[in-house]
């Protein structure tokens, strides 16, 4: 049986929120911020940072005041209000810096070039101004030419590829609506749904309307497939996994014989998520580009080397390369104040999260909208359980939602819509939210633990500070994770110390201690297992041994109130490559939590409450650091 660890109440009684002074680069003078009780110090890296130029000091602002949410995609930043540059030669980038006008283009100016039905839909949607990426794409010499488009997140890329593609379909001769003419692939279900929703709005003025079908995991495949086969799926928005599943059916493959345009959205994210084999298989199932002559459009925020493994299958050699990213401009992420709280141990993480949310709530006039990221879906479910109705730890009873890959699609859709509409609340999320989804007015992004890599960090932070609005990002880490901040000194991450007079009166440690016993053992066990797997995948980056992997995961379990590490199936441990590592509790049957009769590997187990790491099997303090 699990019990809340009594030592958790020691949170913040000592330097649990200590800054990273011991392990960070040298510190300069404090930087004034509009939040007077959060003191941030600016880190100076010995390497050149893209966040500043000519030695200028980066000034951190807490966040802007509430601003009205506009239906226009136009950004408020004058650096984005650019006119269209002349078309560059095919195959070369069209840089944002080449455009120089102060005012953004108007959709009304596209009359005579863009189909009137689409212009009518844009007007009904309230979209008046074009963003730079929309402006440059719509001013290509031809709407049917292949293009590779780079633009920052939150700049209206969806509209940028939908408009030319839909215009082409609306003006095509002999269009067979029973065939898939426009195929759009996206990395996540939520982004695919978001694209489909925008598409439905844009074709609202068409008579008859195009059918826009959705093929994503989490929905009943049989009914969706039947609708696809019997309908007129002129437009299909899909995730790679479900589309691959569809294409195993010959009846489905025959529906793509009339393909006219293929769009890859968030192409870099699809590759990051390991979709390269799926994409390759899909492209092999579609009519060959060379013979069929379909148009290829690839939209991506970044261009990692791996993307070229796909591009030559999708784009013609002399495609147009458009970029609205000014190479001399600091990346979007650098406009978001980023901080890090390093706590003493795993026991301090949850109370610190509660204290941080409480402090933010006090200074946001009771209207805090935050996204809290975890490393795994199971950890996300755990945090939701602790802070939600079961544990009841949410500050001021703020409404909470969760978004993670193990939820049904209906649950994810509801959470997405609810959180978009709310003015105040907390979304506990895994990285299904890390890319593509656009939630308005996010004040705060919190990362509990470290991300898988620096790109994932960028995408998480990118959930706030969108479209010129304010926001901030905070990461809560233990000493074992401090290497991530040190290695990624290119990010303007500053140490943060919580010192809020009102929040200080809240006993966060006690609130968490009372919430933990209410969390079902199965939820804790699942979170422990998933975190163990995550740390194992990070082993080489952290430069630790398998024994230390288990120690870190076990300390996480103790922080959840477990008296001993939860019992895991032997086959689960074997799949992780941790068979025989001391400190694990194993069973040959299904895992039922730590109270189940179990077999212990080696001498690393035993009941333990509180942090200190096991003295046997290797010391974490001797772990090499960056």
C-alpha positions as CSV (number, residue, x, y, z in Angstrom):
1,X,0.0,0.0,0.0
2,X,1.3,3.5,-0.9
3,X,1.6,6.2,1.7
4,X,2.5,9.8,1.3
5,X,6.1,10.3,2.3
6,X,6.2,12.4,5.5
7,X,9.5,14.1,4.5
8,X,7.8,15.9,1.7
9,X,6.7,18.6,4.1
10,X,10.3,19.8,4.2
11,X,9.8,21.6,0.9
12,X,11.1,25.1,0.8
13,X,12.2,24.9,4.4
14,X,15.7,25.1,3.0
15,X,17.1,26.1,-0.4
16,X,14.7,23.9,-2.4
17,X,14.4,26.6,-5.0
18,X,18.1,27.3,-5.2
19,X,19.3,28.9,-8.4
20,X,21.8,27.2,-10.7
21,X,24.7,29.3,-9.5
22,X,26.9,26.4,-8.7
23,X,26.7,24.8,-12.1
24,X,25.8,27.6,-14.4
25,X,27.8,30.1,-16.4
26,X,28.7,33.4,-14.6
27,X,25.9,35.6,-13.5
28,X,25.5,39.3,-14.2
29,X,23.4,41.9,-12.3
30,X,19.7,41.2,-11.7
31,X,17.4,42.0,-14.6
32,X,14.3,44.1,-13.6
33,X,11.0,42.3,-14.3
34,X,7.4,43.4,-14.0
35,X,6.8,40.6,-11.5
36,X,8.5,42.0,-8.5
37,X,8.7,38.8,-6.5
38,X,10.3,36.5,-9.1
39,X,14.0,37.4,-9.3
40,X,15.7,36.3,-12.4
41,X,19.4,36.6,-13.2
42,X,20.7,36.8,-16.7
43,X,23.1,34.0,-17.8
44,X,26.0,34.9,-20.0
45,X,27.2,32.1,-22.1
46,X,30.7,32.0,-23.4
47,X,29.3,31.0,-26.8
48,X,27.6,33.4,-29.1
49,X,23.9,33.6,-28.5
50,X,21.2,34.3,-31.1
51,X,19.1,36.1,-28.4
52,X,21.2,39.3,-28.4
53,X,23.4,41.2,-30.8
54,X,26.6,43.2,-30.2
55,X,26.5,42.5,-26.5
56,X,23.1,43.9,-25.9
57,X,21.5,42.8,-22.6
58,X,18.3,40.8,-23.0
59,X,15.6,42.5,-21.0
60,X,13.1,40.1,-19.5
61,X,9.5,41.1,-19.2
62,X,7.0,39.0,-17.2
63,X,4.2,39.1,-19.7
64,X,2.0,41.6,-21.4
65,X,-1.4,42.5,-20.1
66,X,-4.5,40.7,-21.5
67,X,-5.1,41.6,-25.1
68,X,-8.1,41.0,-27.2
69,X,-8.0,38.0,-29.5
70,X,-8.3,39.0,-33.1
71,X,-9.6,36.7,-35.8
72,X,-7.0,38.1,-38.2
73,X,-3.8,36.2,-38.7
74,X,-1.9,39.4,-38.9
75,X,0.8,39.7,-36.3
76,X,1.2,42.9,-34.2
77,X,5.0,42.9,-34.7
78,X,6.1,45.4,-37.3
79,X,9.0,43.1,-38.1
80,X,6.4,40.8,-39.6
81,X,4.5,43.4,-41.5
82,X,6.2,43.0,-44.8
83,X,5.2,43.2,-48.4
84,X,5.9,40.5,-50.9
85,X,9.3,40.3,-52.4
86,X,9.7,39.6,-56.1
87,X,9.6,36.0,-56.8
88,X,13.0,34.4,-56.4
89,X,14.4,31.9,-58.9
90,X,13.0,28.4,-58.4
91,X,15.0,26.3,-55.9
92,X,16.3,29.4,-54.0
93,X,14.8,30.9,-50.8
94,X,12.6,34.0,-50.9
95,X,13.8,35.7,-47.7
96,X,11.6,37.8,-45.4
97,X,14.3,40.5,-45.3
98,X,13.8,41.1,-49.0
99,X,10.3,42.4,-48.3
100,X,10.2,46.0,-47.1
101,X,6.7,47.5,-46.8
102,X,5.3,48.5,-43.4
103,X,1.8,47.3,-43.9
104,X,0.7,43.7,-44.4
105,X,-1.2,42.7,-47.6
106,X,-4.9,42.6,-47.6
107,X,-6.9,39.6,-48.8
108,X,-9.1,42.1,-50.7
109,X,-6.2,42.9,-52.9
110,X,-6.2,39.3,-54.1
111,X,-9.5,39.8,-56.0
112,X,-9.1,38.5,-59.5
113,X,-6.2,36.2,-58.5
114,X,-7.8,34.2,-55.7
115,X,-11.2,32.5,-56.2
116,X,-14.0,34.8,-55.1
117,X,-15.6,32.0,-53.1
118,X,-12.5,31.7,-51.0
119,X,-12.3,35.5,-50.5
120,X,-15.9,35.4,-49.3
121,X,-15.2,32.7,-46.8
122,X,-12.1,34.6,-45.5
123,X,-14.3,37.7,-45.1
124,X,-16.9,35.6,-43.2
125,X,-14.1,34.3,-41.0
126,X,-13.0,37.8,-40.2
127,X,-9.6,37.4,-41.9
128,X,-8.6,40.8,-43.5
129,X,-4.8,40.9,-43.3
130,X,-2.3,38.4,-44.7
131,X,0.6,37.2,-42.6
132,X,4.1,37.2,-44.4
133,X,3.9,33.5,-45.1
134,X,0.4,33.8,-46.6
135,X,1.4,36.8,-48.6
136,X,4.5,35.2,-50.1
137,X,2.8,31.9,-50.9
138,X,-0.2,33.6,-52.6
139,X,2.2,35.7,-54.7
140,X,4.0,32.8,-56.2
141,X,3.9,32.9,-60.0
142,X,1.6,29.9,-60.0
143,X,-0.5,28.3,-57.3
144,X,0.4,24.9,-58.7
145,X,4.2,25.0,-58.4
146,X,6.1,22.9,-55.9
147,X,7.3,24.8,-52.8
148,X,9.2,24.4,-49.6
149,X,8.0,27.0,-47.1
150,X,9.7,27.9,-43.8
151,X,7.9,30.0,-41.3
152,X,7.7,30.3,-37.5
153,X,5.0,28.6,-35.6
154,X,1.8,30.6,-35.1
155,X,2.2,32.5,-38.4
156,X,-0.8,31.2,-40.3
157,X,0.8,28.4,-42.3
158,X,-2.4,26.4,-42.5
159,X,-4.3,29.1,-44.4
160,X,-1.1,29.6,-46.6
161,X,-1.3,26.1,-48.0
162,X,-5.1,25.7,-48.0
163,X,-5.9,28.8,-50.1
164,X,-3.8,28.0,-53.2
165,X,-4.7,24.3,-53.1
166,X,-8.4,25.0,-52.8
167,X,-8.2,27.6,-55.5
168,X,-6.7,25.1,-57.9
169,X,-9.4,22.5,-57.1
170,X,-12.2,25.1,-57.6
171,X,-10.9,26.0,-61.0
172,X,-9.9,22.5,-62.2
173,X,-11.5,21.1,-65.3
174,X,-12.9,17.6,-65.2
175,X,-12.4,17.2,-61.4
176,X,-13.6,13.8,-60.1
177,X,-14.9,14.6,-56.6
178,X,-15.0,10.9,-55.7
179,X,-11.2,10.9,-55.9
180,X,-8.7,12.3,-53.4
181,X,-7.4,15.4,-55.2
182,X,-5.9,17.1,-52.1
183,X,-4.0,15.1,-49.5
184,X,-2.7,16.9,-46.4
185,X,-0.6,15.0,-43.9
186,X,0.0,16.3,-40.3
187,X,1.9,14.7,-37.4
188,X,-0.8,14.7,-34.8
189,X,-4.5,14.1,-34.6
190,X,-5.2,17.5,-33.1
191,X,-3.3,19.3,-35.8
192,X,-5.1,17.3,-38.5
193,X,-8.5,18.1,-36.9
194,X,-7.5,21.8,-36.8
195,X,-6.6,21.8,-40.5
196,X,-9.9,20.0,-41.4
197,X,-11.8,22.6,-39.4
198,X,-10.2,25.5,-41.3
199,X,-10.7,23.7,-44.6
200,X,-14.5,23.3,-43.8
201,X,-14.7,27.1,-43.2
202,X,-12.9,28.0,-46.3
203,X,-15.2,25.8,-48.6
204,X,-18.3,27.1,-46.9
205,X,-19.1,29.5,-49.8
206,X,-18.7,26.7,-52.4
207,X,-21.8,25.1,-53.9
208,X,-21.6,22.1,-54.0
209,X,-19.1,22.0,-51.1
210,X,-16.0,19.9,-51.2
211,X,-16.1,17.0,-48.8
212,X,-13.2,17.1,-46.3
213,X,-12.5,13.8,-44.8
214,X,-10.3,13.0,-41.7
215,X,-8.2,9.9,-41.2
216,X,-6.6,9.8,-37.8
217,X,-6.0,7.4,-35.0
218,X,-8.4,7.3,-32.0
219,X,-11.5,7.3,-34.1
220,X,-13.5,4.2,-35.1
221,X,-11.7,3.1,-38.2
222,X,-14.5,1.0,-39.7
223,X,-17.1,3.8,-39.8
224,X,-14.6,6.4,-41.0
225,X,-13.3,4.1,-43.7
226,X,-16.8,3.3,-44.9
227,X,-17.7,7.0,-45.1
228,X,-14.5,7.5,-47.1
229,X,-15.2,4.8,-49.6
230,X,-18.8,5.7,-50.1
231,X,-18.4,9.4,-50.1
232,X,-16.6,12.0,-52.3
233,X,-13.3,12.5,-50.4
234,X,-11.9,15.3,-52.6
235,X,-9.9,16.5,-49.6
236,X,-8.3,14.2,-47.1
237,X,-6.4,15.3,-44.0
238,X,-4.6,12.4,-42.3
239,X,-1.9,11.4,-39.9
240,X,0.8,9.0,-41.3
241,X,-0.1,6.1,-39.2
242,X,-3.8,5.9,-40.0
243,X,-3.2,6.8,-43.7
244,X,-0.8,3.9,-43.9
245,X,-3.5,1.7,-42.5
246,X,-6.0,2.9,-45.0
247,X,-3.6,2.4,-47.9
248,X,-3.3,-1.3,-47.1
249,X,-6.8,-1.6,-48.7
250,X,-6.8,-1.7,-52.5
251,X,-10.1,0.1,-52.6
252,X,-8.5,3.0,-50.8
253,X,-5.5,3.1,-53.1
254,X,-7.7,3.4,-56.1
255,X,-9.1,6.6,-54.6
256,X,-5.7,8.4,-55.1
257,X,-5.4,7.9,-58.8
258,X,-6.6,11.5,-59.4
259,X,-4.2,13.1,-56.8
260,X,-3.4,16.7,-57.7
261,X,-1.7,18.1,-54.6
262,X,0.2,16.6,-51.6
263,X,0.9,18.8,-48.6
264,X,3.2,17.9,-45.7
265,X,2.5,20.1,-42.7
266,X,5.0,20.3,-39.9
267,X,7.3,18.0,-41.9
268,X,10.2,18.3,-39.4
269,X,7.9,17.2,-36.6
270,X,6.8,14.1,-38.5
271,X,10.4,13.1,-39.0
272,X,11.2,13.9,-35.3
273,X,8.3,11.6,-34.3
274,X,9.8,8.7,-36.3
275,X,7.4,8.8,-39.2
276,X,10.0,8.5,-41.9
277,X,9.3,4.8,-42.6
278,X,5.5,5.5,-42.7
279,X,6.0,8.5,-45.0
280,X,8.2,6.4,-47.3
281,X,5.6,3.7,-47.5
282,X,2.8,6.1,-48.2
283,X,4.7,7.7,-51.0
284,X,5.3,4.3,-52.5
285,X,1.6,3.6,-52.4
286,X,0.6,6.9,-54.1
287,X,0.9,7.5,-57.9
288,X,4.5,8.2,-58.7
289,X,5.1,12.0,-58.9
290,X,7.1,11.8,-62.1
291,X,4.3,10.1,-64.0
292,X,1.2,11.6,-62.2
293,X,2.6,15.2,-62.0
294,X,0.9,16.1,-58.7
295,X,2.0,19.3,-56.9
296,X,4.1,19.0,-53.7
297,X,4.0,21.5,-50.9
298,X,6.1,21.1,-47.8
299,X,5.7,23.4,-44.8
300,X,8.2,23.2,-41.9
301,X,9.5,25.6,-39.2
302,X,13.0,24.0,-39.4
303,X,15.0,22.1,-42.0
304,X,16.9,19.3,-40.3
305,X,19.1,17.1,-42.5
306,X,16.7,14.2,-42.3
307,X,14.0,16.2,-44.1
308,X,15.9,15.8,-47.4
309,X,15.2,12.1,-47.3
310,X,11.5,13.0,-48.0
311,X,11.7,16.2,-50.0
312,X,13.1,14.6,-53.2
313,X,10.1,12.3,-53.3
314,X,7.6,15.2,-52.8
315,X,9.1,18.3,-54.5
316,X,10.4,18.8,-58.0
317,X,14.2,19.6,-58.2
318,X,13.5,23.2,-59.2
319,X,10.9,23.9,-56.5
320,X,10.4,27.4,-55.0
321,X,11.9,27.9,-51.5
322,X,10.1,30.5,-49.4
323,X,11.3,31.6,-46.1
324,X,9.7,34.3,-43.8
325,X,12.4,33.8,-41.2
326,X,14.9,36.6,-41.1
327,X,18.4,35.1,-40.5
328,X,19.4,38.3,-38.6
329,X,16.3,38.1,-36.3
330,X,16.4,36.3,-33.0
331,X,14.2,33.1,-33.1
332,X,10.7,33.4,-31.7
333,X,11.6,31.4,-28.7
334,X,14.1,34.2,-27.6
335,X,11.2,36.6,-27.3
336,X,9.7,34.4,-24.5
337,X,11.2,34.9,-21.1
338,X,12.5,31.5,-20.0
339,X,13.5,30.5,-16.5
340,X,14.5,27.4,-14.6
341,X,13.9,26.3,-11.0
342,X,16.4,23.6,-9.8
343,X,15.0,21.9,-6.7
344,X,17.1,19.8,-4.3
345,X,15.3,16.4,-5.0
346,X,12.4,14.7,-6.7
347,X,10.4,15.2,-3.4
348,X,10.4,18.9,-4.1
349,X,9.1,18.9,-7.7
350,X,5.4,18.7,-7.1
351,X,5.2,21.2,-4.2
352,X,7.3,23.6,-6.3
353,X,4.9,23.2,-9.2
354,X,2.0,24.0,-6.9
355,X,3.9,27.0,-5.4
356,X,4.7,28.3,-8.9
357,X,1.2,28.1,-10.2
358,X,-0.1,29.7,-7.0
359,X,2.4,32.6,-7.4
360,X,1.4,33.1,-11.0
361,X,-2.3,33.0,-10.1
362,X,-1.9,35.8,-7.5
363,X,-0.2,38.0,-10.1
364,X,-2.6,37.3,-13.0
365,X,-5.8,38.6,-11.4
366,X,-7.1,35.0,-10.9
367,X,-6.9,34.4,-14.7
368,X,-4.0,32.1,-15.3
369,X,-4.0,30.0,-18.4
370,X,-1.1,27.5,-18.3
371,X,0.2,24.4,-20.1
372,X,2.2,22.0,-17.9
373,X,4.3,19.5,-19.9
374,X,5.5,16.1,-18.7
375,X,7.9,13.7,-20.3
376,X,5.3,10.9,-20.9
377,X,1.6,10.4,-21.3
378,X,1.4,8.4,-18.0
379,X,3.1,11.2,-16.1
380,X,0.6,13.7,-17.6
381,X,-2.3,11.5,-16.4
382,X,-0.7,11.4,-12.9
383,X,-0.4,15.2,-12.7
384,X,-4.0,15.6,-13.9
385,X,-5.1,13.2,-11.1
386,X,-3.1,15.0,-8.4
387,X,-4.3,18.5,-9.4
388,X,-7.7,17.5,-10.7
389,X,-10.9,16.4,-8.9
390,X,-9.3,13.2,-7.4
391,X,-6.4,14.9,-5.6
392,X,-7.9,18.4,-5.5
393,X,-4.5,20.1,-5.5
394,X,-5.3,22.7,-8.1
395,X,-4.5,26.3,-6.8
396,X,-7.8,28.2,-6.1
397,X,-9.6,25.2,-7.7
398,X,-8.6,26.3,-11.2
399,X,-10.2,24.0,-13.8
400,X,-7.8,21.4,-15.2
401,X,-7.6,19.3,-18.4
402,X,-5.3,16.7,-19.7
403,X,-4.1,16.0,-23.2
404,X,-2.1,12.9,-23.9
405,X,-1.8,10.1,-26.4
406,X,-3.6,7.5,-24.4
407,X,-6.8,9.4,-24.4
408,X,-9.5,8.6,-26.9
409,X,-9.9,11.0,-29.8
410,X,-13.3,12.2,-28.5
411,X,-11.7,13.0,-25.1
412,X,-8.8,14.8,-26.8
413,X,-11.2,16.8,-29.0
414,X,-13.3,17.9,-26.0
415,X,-10.2,18.9,-24.0
416,X,-8.9,20.9,-27.0
417,X,-12.1,22.8,-27.5
418,X,-12.7,23.4,-23.8
419,X,-9.2,24.7,-23.2
420,X,-9.3,26.9,-26.3
421,X,-12.5,28.6,-24.9
422,X,-11.5,29.0,-21.3
423,X,-9.8,32.2,-20.0
424,X,-8.3,30.5,-17.0
425,X,-7.2,26.9,-16.3
426,X,-4.4,24.4,-16.5
427,X,-3.7,21.9,-19.3
428,X,-1.5,19.0,-18.3
429,X,0.0,17.8,-21.5
430,X,2.4,15.4,-23.1
431,X,4.0,16.3,-26.4
432,X,0.9,15.8,-28.5
433,X,0.5,19.5,-27.7
434,X,4.1,20.4,-28.3
435,X,3.6,21.2,-32.0
436,X,0.9,22.5,-34.2
437,X,-2.0,23.1,-31.8
438,X,-2.7,26.8,-31.2
439,X,-4.3,27.7,-27.9
440,X,-5.0,31.4,-27.5
441,X,-3.5,33.5,-24.7
442,X,-1.3,31.0,-22.9
443,X,0.3,33.0,-20.0
444,X,2.6,30.3,-18.8
445,X,4.3,27.1,-20.0
446,X,5.8,24.9,-17.4
447,X,8.0,21.9,-18.1
448,X,8.2,19.4,-15.3
449,X,11.5,17.7,-16.0
450,X,13.5,18.0,-19.2
451,X,12.3,17.4,-22.8
452,X,13.7,14.7,-25.0
453,X,15.9,17.2,-26.9
454,X,16.4,20.9,-27.6
455,X,13.9,20.9,-30.5
456,X,11.2,19.6,-28.2
457,X,12.1,22.3,-25.8
458,X,11.6,24.9,-28.5
459,X,8.2,23.5,-29.5
460,X,7.0,23.5,-25.9
461,X,8.0,27.0,-25.2
462,X,6.4,28.0,-28.5
463,X,2.9,27.4,-27.0
464,X,3.2,30.8,-25.5
465,X,4.2,34.2,-26.8
466,X,2.3,33.5,-30.1
467,X,1.2,36.2,-32.5
468,X,3.0,38.9,-30.6
469,X,1.3,38.2,-27.3
470,X,3.1,37.9,-24.0
471,X,3.9,34.8,-22.1
472,X,6.7,33.1,-20.2
473,X,8.2,29.6,-19.8
474,X,9.5,27.9,-16.6
475,X,11.3,24.6,-16.3
476,X,11.4,22.6,-12.9
477,X,14.3,20.3,-12.7
478,X,16.3,18.1,-10.3
479,X,20.1,18.1,-10.0
480,X,20.2,15.1,-12.3
481,X,18.7,17.2,-15.1
482,X,20.8,20.3,-14.7
483,X,23.0,19.1,-17.6
484,X,20.2,20.0,-20.1
485,X,20.4,23.7,-19.2
486,X,24.2,23.7,-19.3
487,X,24.3,22.0,-22.6
488,X,21.7,24.3,-24.2
489,X,23.2,27.6,-23.2
490,X,22.0,29.0,-26.6
491,X,18.6,29.4,-24.9
492,X,18.1,32.4,-22.7
493,X,17.2,30.3,-19.7
494,X,17.7,32.2,-16.4
495,X,17.7,30.8,-12.9
496,X,14.5,31.6,-11.0
497,X,13.9,31.8,-7.3
498,X,10.3,31.8,-5.9
499,X,9.8,34.5,-3.4
500,X,6.2,35.6,-3.4
501,X,4.7,36.9,-0.2
502,X,1.2,35.7,-0.8
503,X,2.2,32.3,-2.2
504,X,4.6,31.8,0.7
505,X,1.6,31.6,3.0
506,X,0.3,28.6,1.1
507,X,1.6,25.2,2.5
508,X,2.2,23.6,-0.9
509,X,4.0,20.7,0.5
510,X,1.1,19.8,2.8
511,X,-1.4,20.2,0.0
512,X,0.5,17.7,-2.2
513,X,1.0,15.4,0.7
514,X,-2.8,15.3,1.2
515,X,-3.4,14.8,-2.5
516,X,-1.0,11.9,-3.1
517,X,-2.8,9.2,-1.0
518,X,-6.0,9.9,-3.1
519,X,-4.2,8.9,-6.3
520,X,-4.8,5.2,-7.3
521,X,-1.8,2.9,-7.1
522,X,-2.3,1.9,-10.7
523,X,-1.8,5.6,-11.8
524,X,1.4,5.9,-9.8
525,X,2.7,2.6,-11.1
526,X,2.0,3.5,-14.7
527,X,3.7,6.9,-14.3
528,X,6.8,5.2,-12.7
529,X,7.1,2.7,-15.5
530,X,6.9,5.3,-18.2
531,X,9.4,7.6,-16.4
532,X,11.8,4.6,-16.0
533,X,11.5,4.1,-19.8
534,X,12.1,7.8,-20.5
535,X,15.2,8.0,-18.3
536,X,16.5,4.8,-20.0
537,X,16.2,6.5,-23.4
538,X,18.1,9.5,-22.0
539,X,20.8,7.4,-20.5
540,X,23.6,8.3,-23.0
541,X,22.7,12.0,-23.0
542,X,22.8,12.1,-19.2
543,X,25.9,10.0,-19.1
544,X,24.6,7.6,-16.4
545,X,24.6,3.9,-15.9
546,X,21.6,1.5,-15.8
547,X,21.9,1.4,-12.0
548,X,21.6,5.1,-11.9
549,X,18.7,5.0,-14.3
550,X,16.8,2.8,-11.7
551,X,17.9,5.0,-8.8
552,X,16.5,8.2,-10.5
553,X,13.2,6.4,-11.3
554,X,12.9,5.0,-7.8
555,X,13.4,8.4,-6.3
556,X,10.6,9.6,-8.5
557,X,8.4,6.8,-7.1
558,X,9.3,7.8,-3.5
559,X,8.3,11.4,-4.3
560,X,4.8,10.0,-5.2
561,X,4.4,8.5,-1.7
562,X,5.5,5.0,-2.6
563,X,7.2,3.1,0.2
564,X,9.0,1.0,-2.4
565,X,9.4,0.9,-6.1
566,X,6.2,-0.3,-7.8
567,X,6.2,-3.8,-9.2
568,X,6.7,-4.2,-12.9
569,X,6.3,-7.1,-15.3
570,X,9.6,-8.9,-16.0
571,X,8.9,-8.6,-19.8
572,X,8.4,-4.8,-19.4
573,X,11.8,-4.5,-17.7
574,X,13.4,-6.7,-20.4
575,X,12.0,-4.6,-23.2
576,X,13.6,-1.6,-21.5
577,X,17.0,-3.3,-21.4
578,X,17.1,-3.2,-17.6
579,X,16.8,-6.9,-16.8
580,X,18.9,-7.8,-13.8
581,X,19.6,-4.2,-12.8
582,X,19.5,-3.8,-9.0
583,X,16.6,-1.9,-7.4
584,X,13.7,-3.0,-9.6
585,X,10.7,-5.0,-8.3
586,X,9.6,-7.6,-10.8
587,X,6.8,-10.1,-11.3
588,X,6.0,-12.6,-13.9
589,X,2.4,-11.6,-14.0
590,X,0.6,-8.3,-14.6
591,X,1.9,-5.4,-12.5
592,X,-0.6,-4.5,-9.7
593,X,1.4,-1.9,-7.8
594,X,3.9,-2.2,-5.0
595,X,1.7,-4.2,-2.6
596,X,1.8,-7.2,-4.9
597,X,4.1,-10.1,-3.9
598,X,7.2,-9.5,-5.9
599,X,10.7,-10.5,-6.7
600,X,13.5,-8.0,-6.2
601,X,16.5,-7.6,-8.4
602,X,19.7,-7.4,-6.5
603,X,20.2,-5.3,-3.4
604,X,18.9,-2.0,-4.6
605,X,15.3,-2.2,-3.3
606,X,13.7,-2.1,0.1
607,X,11.3,0.3,1.7
608,X,12.5,3.8,1.5
609,X,11.0,7.2,2.2
610,X,12.4,10.5,1.0
611,X,15.3,11.3,-1.2
612,X,18.6,10.3,-0.4
613,X,19.8,8.0,-3.3
614,X,20.7,4.4,-2.4
615,X,24.3,4.2,-1.3
616,X,24.8,0.9,-3.1
617,X,25.1,0.4,-6.8
618,X,26.8,3.7,-7.8
619,X,26.6,7.3,-6.6
620,X,24.7,9.8,-8.6
621,X,27.0,12.5,-7.3
622,X,29.8,10.9,-9.3
623,X,27.9,11.2,-12.5
624,X,29.9,13.1,-15.2
625,X,28.4,16.5,-15.8
626,X,28.6,18.8,-18.9
